Amino acid sequence: MLVITRKKGESILIGDDIEIQVSKIEDGSVKLAISAPKSKTILRKEVYEKVEKENRQAIIKDIDISDLFR
């Protein structure tokens, strides 16, 4: 893991097409502005993990296909 110190208004670049800029620092919270191509999916980690968990649970459940047509 790379750890970088940035101040408000400063950025980091990931590859040639993703820029992450610190836009606001306040009360222990940091707001980030992300500039990336629309083809890139950007999710907060907790949202990604929740979707991943729900997808795993959906696969595990045994569904009687006849129940879908009732």
PDB file with SEQRES, HELIX, SHEET and CRYST1 records, atoms N, CA, C and O in Angstrom:
SEQRES   1 A   70  MET LEU VAL ILE THR ARG LYS LYS GLY GLU SER ILE LEU          
SEQRES   2 A   70  ILE GLY ASP ASP ILE GLU ILE GLN VAL SER LYS ILE GLU          
SEQRES   3 A   70  ASP GLY SER VAL LYS LEU ALA ILE SER ALA PRO LYS SER          
SEQRES   4 A   70  LYS THR ILE LEU ARG LYS GLU VAL TYR GLU LYS VAL GLU          
SEQRES   5 A   70  LYS GLU ASN ARG GLN ALA ILE ILE LYS ASP ILE ASP ILE          
SEQRES   6 A   70  SER ASP LEU PHE ARG                                          
HELIX    1 AA1 LYS A   45  ILE A   60  1                                  16    
HELIX    2 AA2 ILE A   65  PHE A   69  5                                   5    
SHEET    1 AA1 3 SER A  11  ILE A  14  0                                        
SHEET    2 AA1 3 ILE A  18  GLU A  26 -1                                        
SHEET    3 AA1 3 SER A  29  SER A  35 -1                                        
CRYST1    1.000    1.000    1.000  90.00  90.00  90.00 P 1           1          
ATOM      1  N   MET A   1       0.845  -1.182   0.000  1.00  0.00           N  
ATOM      2  CA  MET A   1       0.000   0.000   0.000  1.00  0.00           C  
ATOM      3  C   MET A   1       0.886   1.239   0.000  1.00  0.00           C  
ATOM      4  O   MET A   1       1.854   1.337   0.754  1.00  0.00           O  
ATOM      5  N   LEU A   2       0.534   2.163  -0.849  1.00  0.00           N  
ATOM      6  CA  LEU A   2       1.250   3.424  -0.947  1.00  0.00           C  
ATOM      7  C   LEU A   2       0.521   4.463  -0.097  1.00  0.00           C  
ATOM      8  O   LEU A   2      -0.696   4.612  -0.211  1.00  0.00           O  
ATOM      9  N   VAL A   3       1.247   5.172   0.744  1.00  0.00           N  
ATOM     10  CA  VAL A   3       0.672   6.237   1.566  1.00  0.00           C  
ATOM     11  C   VAL A   3       1.289   7.553   1.124  1.00  0.00           C  
ATOM     12  O   VAL A   3       2.510   7.706   1.120  1.00  0.00           O  
ATOM     13  N   ILE A   4       0.426   8.515   0.746  1.00  0.00           N  
ATOM     14  CA  ILE A   4       0.877   9.802   0.245  1.00  0.00           C  
ATOM     15  C   ILE A   4       0.197  10.910   1.039  1.00  0.00           C  
ATOM     16  O   ILE A   4      -1.001  10.840   1.313  1.00  0.00           O  
ATOM     17  N   THR A   5       0.956  11.922   1.403  1.00  0.00           N  
ATOM     18  CA  THR A   5       0.392  13.090   2.072  1.00  0.00           C  
ATOM     19  C   THR A   5       0.042  14.128   1.031  1.00  0.00           C  
ATOM     20  O   THR A   5       0.866  14.467   0.182  1.00  0.00           O  
ATOM     21  N   ARG A   6      -1.183  14.636   1.092  1.00  0.00           N  
ATOM     22  CA  ARG A   6      -1.650  15.662   0.166  1.00  0.00           C  
ATOM     23  C   ARG A   6      -2.374  16.743   0.965  1.00  0.00           C  
ATOM     24  O   ARG A   6      -2.979  16.461   1.999  1.00  0.00           O  
ATOM     25  N   LYS A   7      -2.308  17.954   0.489  1.00  0.00           N  
ATOM     26  CA  LYS A   7      -3.018  19.073   1.092  1.00  0.00           C  
ATOM     27  C   LYS A   7      -4.207  19.426   0.212  1.00  0.00           C  
ATOM     28  O   LYS A   7      -4.312  18.950  -0.919  1.00  0.00           O  
ATOM     29  N   LYS A   8      -5.104  20.261   0.731  1.00  0.00           N  
ATOM     30  CA  LYS A   8      -6.270  20.695  -0.030  1.00  0.00           C  
ATOM     31  C   LYS A   8      -5.816  21.266  -1.382  1.00  0.00           C  
ATOM     32  O   LYS A   8      -4.900  22.086  -1.448  1.00  0.00           O  
ATOM     33  N   GLY A   9      -6.471  20.817  -2.446  1.00  0.00           N  
ATOM     34  CA  GLY A   9      -6.145  21.277  -3.793  1.00  0.00           C  
ATOM     35  C   GLY A   9      -5.084  20.451  -4.492  1.00  0.00           C  
ATOM     36  O   GLY A   9      -4.901  20.584  -5.702  1.00  0.00           O  
ATOM     37  N   GLU A  10      -4.380  19.600  -3.758  1.00  0.00           N  
ATOM     38  CA  GLU A  10      -3.350  18.757  -4.377  1.00  0.00           C  
ATOM     39  C   GLU A  10      -3.974  17.452  -4.870  1.00  0.00           C  
ATOM     40  O   GLU A  10      -5.023  17.024  -4.388  1.00  0.00           O  
ATOM     41  N   SER A  11      -3.307  16.837  -5.833  1.00  0.00           N  
ATOM     42  CA  SER A  11      -3.850  15.645  -6.493  1.00  0.00           C  
ATOM     43  C   SER A  11      -2.850  14.510  -6.532  1.00  0.00           C  
ATOM     44  O   SER A  11      -1.658  14.685  -6.280  1.00  0.00           O  
ATOM     45  N   ILE A  12      -3.376  13.338  -6.856  1.00  0.00           N  
ATOM     46  CA  ILE A  12      -2.542  12.205  -7.244  1.00  0.00           C  
ATOM     47  C   ILE A  12      -3.096  11.692  -8.571  1.00  0.00           C  
ATOM     48  O   ILE A  12      -4.282  11.857  -8.856  1.00  0.00           O  
ATOM     49  N   LEU A  13      -2.261  11.087  -9.361  1.00  0.00           N  
ATOM     50  CA  LEU A  13      -2.669  10.517 -10.635  1.00  0.00           C  
ATOM     51  C   LEU A  13      -2.507   9.008 -10.583  1.00  0.00           C  
ATOM     52  O   LEU A  13      -1.526   8.491 -10.049  1.00  0.00           O  
ATOM     53  N   ILE A  14      -3.481   8.313 -11.145  1.00  0.00           N  
ATOM     54  CA  ILE A  14      -3.407   6.865 -11.291  1.00  0.00           C  
ATOM     55  C   ILE A  14      -3.452   6.605 -12.791  1.00  0.00           C  
ATOM     56  O   ILE A  14      -4.473   6.820 -13.443  1.00  0.00           O  
ATOM     57  N   GLY A  15      -2.348   6.148 -13.315  1.00  0.00           N  
ATOM     58  CA  GLY A  15      -2.247   5.981 -14.757  1.00  0.00           C  
ATOM     59  C   GLY A  15      -2.326   7.339 -15.446  1.00  0.00           C  
ATOM     60  O   GLY A  15      -2.001   8.370 -14.856  1.00  0.00           O  
ATOM     61  N   ASP A  16      -2.757   7.323 -16.682  1.00  0.00           N  
ATOM     62  CA  ASP A  16      -2.851   8.558 -17.460  1.00  0.00           C  
ATOM     63  C   ASP A  16      -4.220   9.209 -17.382  1.00  0.00           C  
ATOM     64  O   ASP A  16      -4.388  10.354 -17.802  1.00  0.00           O  
ATOM     65  N   ASP A  17      -5.217   8.478 -16.840  1.00  0.00           N  
ATOM     66  CA  ASP A  17      -6.577   8.967 -16.988  1.00  0.00           C  
ATOM     67  C   ASP A  17      -7.394   9.112 -15.706  1.00  0.00           C  
ATOM     68  O   ASP A  17      -8.583   9.424 -15.772  1.00  0.00           O  
ATOM     69  N   ILE A  18      -6.785   8.895 -14.547  1.00  0.00           N  
ATOM     70  CA  ILE A  18      -7.519   9.045 -13.293  1.00  0.00           C  
ATOM     71  C   ILE A  18      -6.775  10.028 -12.394  1.00  0.00           C  
ATOM     72  O   ILE A  18      -5.590   9.857 -12.107  1.00  0.00           O  
ATOM     73  N   GLU A  19      -7.500  11.067 -11.954  1.00  0.00           N  
ATOM     74  CA  GLU A  19      -6.950  12.059 -11.038  1.00  0.00           C  
ATOM     75  C   GLU A  19      -7.827  12.112  -9.802  1.00  0.00           C  
ATOM     76  O   GLU A  19      -9.051  12.191  -9.901  1.00  0.00           O  
ATOM     77  N   ILE A  20      -7.198  12.070  -8.644  1.00  0.00           N  
ATOM     78  CA  ILE A  20      -7.906  12.195  -7.371  1.00  0.00           C  
ATOM     79  C   ILE A  20      -7.365  13.426  -6.669  1.00  0.00           C  
ATOM     80  O   ILE A  20      -6.174  13.516  -6.373  1.00  0.00           O  
ATOM     81  N   GLN A  21      -8.257  14.378  -6.404  1.00  0.00           N  
ATOM     82  CA  GLN A  21      -7.864  15.650  -5.803  1.00  0.00           C  
ATOM     83  C   GLN A  21      -8.533  15.805  -4.445  1.00  0.00           C  
ATOM     84  O   GLN A  21      -9.713  15.491  -4.289  1.00  0.00           O  
ATOM     85  N   VAL A  22      -7.778  16.289  -3.463  1.00  0.00           N  
ATOM     86  CA  VAL A  22      -8.330  16.606  -2.148  1.00  0.00           C  
ATOM     87  C   VAL A  22      -9.071  17.931  -2.297  1.00  0.00           C  
ATOM     88  O   VAL A  22      -8.452  18.962  -2.561  1.00  0.00           O  
ATOM     89  N   SER A  23     -10.392  17.908  -2.129  1.00  0.00           N  
ATOM     90  CA  SER A  23     -11.168  19.130  -2.334  1.00  0.00           C  
ATOM     91  C   SER A  23     -11.546  19.826  -1.032  1.00  0.00           C  
ATOM     92  O   SER A  23     -11.778  21.035  -1.020  1.00  0.00           O  
ATOM     93  N   LYS A  24     -11.611  19.064   0.077  1.00  0.00           N  
ATOM     94  CA  LYS A  24     -11.982  19.681   1.348  1.00  0.00           C  
ATOM     95  C   LYS A  24     -11.512  18.807   2.507  1.00  0.00           C  
ATOM     96  O   LYS A  24     -11.616  17.582   2.458  1.00  0.00           O  
ATOM     97  N   ILE A  25     -10.997  19.451   3.545  1.00  0.00           N  
ATOM     98  CA  ILE A  25     -10.606  18.759   4.773  1.00  0.00           C  
ATOM     99  C   ILE A  25     -11.304  19.474   5.913  1.00  0.00           C  
ATOM    100  O   ILE A  25     -11.119  20.676   6.108  1.00  0.00           O  
ATOM    101  N   GLU A  26     -12.116  18.726   6.677  1.00  0.00           N  
ATOM    102  CA  GLU A  26     -12.899  19.368   7.728  1.00  0.00           C  
ATOM    103  C   GLU A  26     -13.325  18.349   8.781  1.00  0.00           C  
ATOM    104  O   GLU A  26     -13.866  17.298   8.438  1.00  0.00           O  
ATOM    105  N   ASP A  27     -13.092  18.643  10.039  1.00  0.00           N  
ATOM    106  CA  ASP A  27     -13.562  17.820  11.160  1.00  0.00           C  
ATOM    107  C   ASP A  27     -13.264  16.327  10.991  1.00  0.00           C  
ATOM    108  O   ASP A  27     -14.149  15.490  11.171  1.00  0.00           O  
ATOM    109  N   GLY A  28     -12.047  16.006  10.652  1.00  0.00           N  
ATOM    110  CA  GLY A  28     -11.655  14.604  10.533  1.00  0.00           C  
ATOM    111  C   GLY A  28     -12.192  13.918   9.286  1.00  0.00           C  
ATOM    112  O   GLY A  28     -12.131  12.692   9.184  1.00  0.00           O  
ATOM    113  N   SER A  29     -12.713  14.678   8.347  1.00  0.00           N  
ATOM    114  CA  SER A  29     -13.263  14.133   7.120  1.00  0.00           C  
ATOM    115  C   SER A  29     -12.547  14.750   5.916  1.00  0.00           C  
ATOM    116  O   SER A  29     -12.163  15.919   5.943  1.00  0.00           O  
ATOM    117  N   VAL A  30     -12.378  13.968   4.886  1.00  0.00           N  
ATOM    118  CA  VAL A  30     -11.719  14.443   3.671  1.00  0.00           C  
ATOM    119  C   VAL A  30     -12.675  14.232   2.503  1.00  0.00           C  
ATOM    120  O   VAL A  30     -13.228  13.143   2.349  1.00  0.00           O  
ATOM    121  N   LYS A  31     -12.873  15.246   1.689  1.00  0.00           N  
ATOM    122  CA  LYS A  31     -13.666  15.105   0.472  1.00  0.00           C  
ATOM    123  C   LYS A  31     -12.702  15.005  -0.701  1.00  0.00           C  
ATOM    124  O   LYS A  31     -11.777  15.805  -0.839  1.00  0.00           O  
ATOM    125  N   LEU A  32     -12.941  14.000  -1.545  1.00  0.00           N  
ATOM    126  CA  LEU A  32     -12.096  13.767  -2.704  1.00  0.00           C  
ATOM    127  C   LEU A  32     -12.883  14.013  -3.975  1.00  0.00           C  
ATOM    128  O   LEU A  32     -14.051  13.637  -4.075  1.00  0.00           O  
ATOM    129  N   ALA A  33     -12.247  14.639  -4.937  1.00  0.00           N  
ATOM    130  CA  ALA A  33     -12.826  14.817  -6.269  1.00  0.00           C  
ATOM    131  C   ALA A  33     -12.102  13.866  -7.200  1.00  0.00           C  
ATOM    132  O   ALA A  33     -10.873  13.881  -7.274  1.00  0.00           O  
ATOM    133  N   ILE A  34     -12.855  13.036  -7.912  1.00  0.00           N  
ATOM    134  CA  ILE A  34     -12.260  12.021  -8.771  1.00  0.00           C  
ATOM    135  C   ILE A  34     -12.624  12.323 -10.217  1.00  0.00           C  
ATOM    136  O   ILE A  34     -13.797  12.459 -10.566  1.00  0.00           O  
ATOM    137  N   SER A  35     -11.608  12.424 -11.036  1.00  0.00           N  
ATOM    138  CA  SER A  35     -11.804  12.629 -12.469  1.00  0.00           C  
ATOM    139  C   SER A  35     -11.323  11.370 -13.172  1.00  0.00           C  
ATOM    140  O   SER A  35     -10.142  11.025 -13.118  1.00  0.00           O  
ATOM    141  N   ALA A  36     -12.256  10.686 -13.837  1.00  0.00           N  
ATOM    142  CA  ALA A  36     -11.928   9.424 -14.500  1.00  0.00           C  
ATOM    143  C   ALA A  36     -12.846   9.251 -15.704  1.00  0.00           C  
ATOM    144  O   ALA A  36     -13.906   9.871 -15.777  1.00  0.00           O  
ATOM    145  N   PRO A  37     -12.442   8.418 -16.636  1.00  0.00           N  
ATOM    146  CA  PRO A  37     -13.311   8.142 -17.790  1.00  0.00           C  
ATOM    147  C   PRO A  37     -14.633   7.520 -17.328  1.00  0.00           C  
ATOM    148  O   PRO A  37     -14.678   6.809 -16.324  1.00  0.00           O  
ATOM    149  N   LYS A  38     -15.698   7.794 -18.068  1.00  0.00           N  
ATOM    150  CA  LYS A  38     -17.014   7.252 -17.715  1.00  0.00           C  
ATOM    151  C   LYS A  38     -17.037   5.734 -17.766  1.00  0.00           C  
ATOM    152  O   LYS A  38     -17.912   5.112 -17.163  1.00  0.00           O  
ATOM    153  N   SER A  39     -16.105   5.133 -18.466  1.00  0.00           N  
ATOM    154  CA  SER A  39     -16.060   3.671 -18.563  1.00  0.00           C  
ATOM    155  C   SER A  39     -15.555   3.024 -17.269  1.00  0.00           C  
ATOM    156  O   SER A  39     -15.687   1.813 -17.093  1.00  0.00           O  
ATOM    157  N   LYS A  40     -14.984   3.814 -16.373  1.00  0.00           N  
ATOM    158  CA  LYS A  40     -14.491   3.299 -15.093  1.00  0.00           C  
ATOM    159  C   LYS A  40     -15.610   3.343 -14.058  1.00  0.00           C  
ATOM    160  O   LYS A  40     -16.304   4.352 -13.932  1.00  0.00           O  
ATOM    161  N   THR A  41     -15.786   2.254 -13.322  1.00  0.00           N  
ATOM    162  CA  THR A  41     -16.759   2.216 -12.235  1.00  0.00           C  
ATOM    163  C   THR A  41     -16.056   2.669 -10.967  1.00  0.00           C  
ATOM    164  O   THR A  41     -14.985   2.166 -10.628  1.00  0.00           O  
ATOM    165  N   ILE A  42     -16.667   3.628 -10.263  1.00  0.00           N  
ATOM    166  CA  ILE A  42     -16.098   4.137  -9.014  1.00  0.00           C  
ATOM    167  C   ILE A  42     -17.124   3.917  -7.913  1.00  0.00           C  
ATOM    168  O   ILE A  42     -18.226   4.463  -7.968  1.00  0.00           O  
ATOM    169  N   LEU A  43     -16.765   3.120  -6.919  1.00  0.00           N  
ATOM    170  CA  LEU A  43     -17.649   2.833  -5.798  1.00  0.00           C  
ATOM    171  C   LEU A  43     -16.908   3.032  -4.489  1.00  0.00           C  
ATOM    172  O   LEU A  43     -15.698   2.822  -4.398  1.00  0.00           O  
ATOM    173  N   ARG A  44     -17.663   3.442  -3.474  1.00  0.00           N  
ATOM    174  CA  ARG A  44     -17.083   3.424  -2.126  1.00  0.00           C  
ATOM    175  C   ARG A  44     -16.903   1.963  -1.737  1.00  0.00           C  
ATOM    176  O   ARG A  44     -17.718   1.116  -2.103  1.00  0.00           O  
ATOM    177  N   LYS A  45     -15.852   1.669  -1.005  1.00  0.00           N  
ATOM    178  CA  LYS A  45     -15.530   0.278  -0.677  1.00  0.00           C  
ATOM    179  C   LYS A  45     -16.665  -0.412   0.061  1.00  0.00           C  
ATOM    180  O   LYS A  45     -16.959  -1.576  -0.212  1.00  0.00           O  
ATOM    181  N   GLU A  46     -17.315   0.291   1.001  1.00  0.00           N  
ATOM    182  CA  GLU A  46     -18.382  -0.346   1.774  1.00  0.00           C  
ATOM    183  C   GLU A  46     -19.579  -0.694   0.885  1.00  0.00           C  
ATOM    184  O   GLU A  46     -20.262  -1.684   1.148  1.00  0.00           O  
ATOM    185  N   VAL A  47     -19.845   0.085  -0.145  1.00  0.00           N  
ATOM    186  CA  VAL A  47     -20.923  -0.226  -1.081  1.00  0.00           C  
ATOM    187  C   VAL A  47     -20.537  -1.456  -1.910  1.00  0.00           C  
ATOM    188  O   VAL A  47     -21.346  -2.365  -2.094  1.00  0.00           O  
ATOM    189  N   TYR A  48     -19.314  -1.475  -2.400  1.00  0.00           N  
ATOM    190  CA  TYR A  48     -18.827  -2.609  -3.184  1.00  0.00           C  
ATOM    191  C   TYR A  48     -18.916  -3.904  -2.374  1.00  0.00           C  
ATOM    192  O   TYR A  48     -19.382  -4.925  -2.878  1.00  0.00           O  
ATOM    193  N   GLU A  49     -18.465  -3.855  -1.109  1.00  0.00           N  
ATOM    194  CA  GLU A  49     -18.480  -5.052  -0.267  1.00  0.00           C  
ATOM    195  C   GLU A  49     -19.912  -5.523   0.006  1.00  0.00           C  
ATOM    196  O   GLU A  49     -20.165  -6.727   0.046  1.00  0.00           O  
ATOM    197  N   LYS A  50     -20.844  -4.594   0.193  1.00  0.00           N  
ATOM    198  CA  LYS A  50     -22.238  -4.966   0.439  1.00  0.00           C  
ATOM    199  C   LYS A  50     -22.840  -5.644  -0.787  1.00  0.00           C  
ATOM    200  O   LYS A  50     -23.511  -6.668  -0.660  1.00  0.00           O  
ATOM    201  N   VAL A  51     -22.609  -5.091  -1.962  1.00  0.00           N  
ATOM    202  CA  VAL A  51     -23.117  -5.689  -3.203  1.00  0.00           C  
ATOM    203  C   VAL A  51     -22.499  -7.072  -3.406  1.00  0.00           C  
ATOM    204  O   VAL A  51     -23.189  -8.022  -3.777  1.00  0.00           O  
ATOM    205  N   GLU A  52     -21.217  -7.172  -3.162  1.00  0.00           N  
ATOM    206  CA  GLU A  52     -20.528  -8.457  -3.317  1.00  0.00           C  
ATOM    207  C   GLU A  52     -21.123  -9.509  -2.376  1.00  0.00           C  
ATOM    208  O   GLU A  52     -21.341 -10.651  -2.781  1.00  0.00           O  
ATOM    209  N   LYS A  53     -21.384  -9.129  -1.130  1.00  0.00           N  
ATOM    210  CA  LYS A  53     -21.969 -10.042  -0.142  1.00  0.00           C  
ATOM    211  C   LYS A  53     -23.365 -10.478  -0.571  1.00  0.00           C  
ATOM    212  O   LYS A  53     -23.695 -11.662  -0.498  1.00  0.00           O  
ATOM    213  N   GLU A  54     -24.184  -9.533  -1.015  1.00  0.00           N  
ATOM    214  CA  GLU A  54     -25.542  -9.863  -1.450  1.00  0.00           C  
ATOM    215  C   GLU A  54     -25.522 -10.776  -2.672  1.00  0.00           C  
ATOM    216  O   GLU A  54     -26.357 -11.673  -2.786  1.00  0.00           O  
ATOM    217  N   ASN A  55     -24.588 -10.560  -3.574  1.00  0.00           N  
ATOM    218  CA  ASN A  55     -24.470 -11.425  -4.750  1.00  0.00           C  
ATOM    219  C   ASN A  55     -24.094 -12.846  -4.349  1.00  0.00           C  
ATOM    220  O   ASN A  55     -24.631 -13.813  -4.888  1.00  0.00           O  
ATOM    221  N   ARG A  56     -23.165 -12.967  -3.398  1.00  0.00           N  
ATOM    222  CA  ARG A  56     -22.774 -14.300  -2.923  1.00  0.00           C  
ATOM    223  C   ARG A  56     -23.957 -15.009  -2.283  1.00  0.00           C  
ATOM    224  O   ARG A  56     -24.166 -16.201  -2.508  1.00  0.00           O  
ATOM    225  N   GLN A  57     -24.738 -14.272  -1.478  1.00  0.00           N  
ATOM    226  CA  GLN A  57     -25.892 -14.873  -0.810  1.00  0.00           C  
ATOM    227  C   GLN A  57     -26.947 -15.301  -1.824  1.00  0.00           C  
ATOM    228  O   GLN A  57     -27.590 -16.335  -1.644  1.00  0.00           O  
ATOM    229  N   ALA A  58     -27.131 -14.528  -2.874  1.00  0.00           N  
ATOM    230  CA  ALA A  58     -28.118 -14.869  -3.905  1.00  0.00           C  
ATOM    231  C   ALA A  58     -27.731 -16.152  -4.626  1.00  0.00           C  
ATOM    232  O   ALA A  58     -28.601 -16.941  -4.993  1.00  0.00           O  
ATOM    233  N   ILE A  59     -26.457 -16.366  -4.830  1.00  0.00           N  
ATOM    234  CA  ILE A  59     -25.985 -17.572  -5.506  1.00  0.00           C  
ATOM    235  C   ILE A  59     -26.174 -18.798  -4.618  1.00  0.00           C  
ATOM    236  O   ILE A  59     -26.502 -19.881  -5.101  1.00  0.00           O  
ATOM    237  N   ILE A  60     -25.964 -18.617  -3.319  1.00  0.00           N  
ATOM    238  CA  ILE A  60     -26.022 -19.740  -2.378  1.00  0.00           C  
ATOM    239  C   ILE A  60     -27.451 -20.233  -2.164  1.00  0.00           C  
ATOM    240  O   ILE A  60     -27.660 -21.432  -1.975  1.00  0.00           O  
ATOM    241  N   LYS A  61     -28.438 -19.338  -2.189  1.00  0.00           N  
ATOM    242  CA  LYS A  61     -29.827 -19.709  -1.903  1.00  0.00           C  
ATOM    243  C   LYS A  61     -30.340 -20.698  -2.938  1.00  0.00           C  
ATOM    244  O   LYS A  61     -30.138 -20.532  -4.141  1.00  0.00           O  
ATOM    245  N   ASP A  62     -31.011 -21.734  -2.437  1.00  0.00           N  
ATOM    246  CA  ASP A  62     -31.683 -22.677  -3.324  1.00  0.00           C  
ATOM    247  C   ASP A  62     -33.046 -22.093  -3.662  1.00  0.00           C  
ATOM    248  O   ASP A  62     -33.863 -21.851  -2.774  1.00  0.00           O  
ATOM    249  N   ILE A  63     -33.285 -21.869  -4.936  1.00  0.00           N  
ATOM    250  CA  ILE A  63     -34.559 -21.313  -5.358  1.00  0.00           C  
ATOM    251  C   ILE A  63     -35.269 -22.362  -6.192  1.00  0.00           C  
ATOM    252  O   ILE A  63     -34.709 -22.896  -7.149  1.00  0.00           O  
ATOM    253  N   ASP A  64     -36.505 -22.649  -5.822  1.00  0.00           N  
ATOM    254  CA  ASP A  64     -37.327 -23.536  -6.625  1.00  0.00           C  
ATOM    255  C   ASP A  64     -37.872 -22.708  -7.778  1.00  0.00           C  
ATOM    256  O   ASP A  64     -38.660 -21.787  -7.566  1.00  0.00           O  
ATOM    257  N   ILE A  65     -37.462 -23.028  -8.976  1.00  0.00           N  
ATOM    258  CA  ILE A  65     -37.832 -22.222 -10.140  1.00  0.00           C  
ATOM    259  C   ILE A  65     -39.341 -22.126 -10.328  1.00  0.00           C  
ATOM    260  O   ILE A  65     -39.825 -21.139 -10.883  1.00  0.00           O  
ATOM    261  N   SER A  66     -40.086 -23.117  -9.884  1.00  0.00           N  
ATOM    262  CA  SER A  66     -41.545 -23.078 -10.023  1.00  0.00           C  
ATOM    263  C   SER A  66     -42.145 -21.971  -9.164  1.00  0.00           C  
ATOM    264  O   SER A  66     -43.230 -21.473  -9.464  1.00  0.00           O  
ATOM    265  N   ASP A  67     -41.438 -21.578  -8.084  1.00  0.00           N  
ATOM    266  CA  ASP A  67     -41.917 -20.470  -7.246  1.00  0.00           C  
ATOM    267  C   ASP A  67     -41.902 -19.140  -7.986  1.00  0.00           C  
ATOM    268  O   ASP A  67     -42.655 -18.229  -7.641  1.00  0.00           O  
ATOM    269  N   LEU A  68     -41.065 -19.023  -8.984  1.00  0.00           N  
ATOM    270  CA  LEU A  68     -40.957 -17.771  -9.739  1.00  0.00           C  
ATOM    271  C   LEU A  68     -42.187 -17.530 -10.620  1.00  0.00           C  
ATOM    272  O   LEU A  68     -42.461 -16.390 -10.996  1.00  0.00           O  
ATOM    273  N   PHE A  69     -42.922 -18.582 -10.948  1.00  0.00           N  
ATOM    274  CA  PHE A  69     -44.066 -18.443 -11.836  1.00  0.00           C  
ATOM    275  C   PHE A  69     -45.395 -18.403 -11.102  1.00  0.00           C  
ATOM    276  O   PHE A  69     -46.444 -18.442 -11.746  1.00  0.00           O  
ATOM    277  N   ARG A  70     -45.389 -18.327  -9.818  1.00  0.00           N  
ATOM    278  CA  ARG A  70     -46.641 -18.295  -9.041  1.00  0.00           C  
ATOM    279  C   ARG A  70     -47.081 -16.885  -8.799  1.00  0.00           C  
ATOM    280  O   ARG A  70     -48.110 -16.659  -8.163  1.00  0.00           O  
TER     281      ARG A  70                                                      
END                                                                             
